[in-house]
Amino acid sequence: MKIDVLMPVYATPLPWLKEAVQSILYQKHTDCSLIIVDDNNPWGPLTDYLYSIPRLYDGVVVVRKNENEGIAAALNFGLKFCSADLIVRMDADDIASPDLLTLHDDFFTRYEDRHICGIQIQLFNGINVWESHHFSEVNRSRARNLPGHWFVNHPGICYRRETIIKLGGYPNTPKHLAEDYALWIEFLLAGFIIYNRSECLLDYRVHSKSFSFAPDRKAPEWHEFLQHQKERLNE
């Protein structure tokens, strides 16, 4: 099955970006395209590298947003350029396992009635390494009763293009607030089950600007936003 990998890029350190791109270019599953959203990066070595990739590798498309409006806007912009049945999300500073796309293809080919599937990830910060351990299935009831909000990983997740388009893409959340969690709530409210593979298929780089670990993500408005989204599951 054809897969589009959607990767927004903004101010990523160049060595990290190269590792992320290479991990997609060398996937075992070859029926894929890499859609890179240049989220209005300043012109320089990073941007020069971005636009060199399509000249070197088939199946890579770089599209540029003229305004940086946050990751949700970048992802929705990128979705317009995706045409494959399946879309896999990839961050510009992570490293995907060579089996990532192959296993997603296997899952969605086998289960035609399933629409979204996450993976386990290995988080690393140069000192420590730890892994996520999410439930294999998360429905509306389970998500509502979990003590926290983290039940699926955004990096490496795969969903059917037709389904996310019908849901309206990523919700228009405030610039730095949980566009991924808001989307999971939309999937659950629409009656879908969110699945998680048991394999760890991506190395997630933890650093000061990681969206999930940045200081501004610990601010009161961050927690209020998450709680408001979770309360929607009671509707």
Summary of the structure (lengths in Angstrom):
residues: 235
radius of gyration: 16.8
end to end distance: 36.1
largest distance: 50.1
contacts: 735
relative contact order: 0.16
helix: 37%
strand: 23%
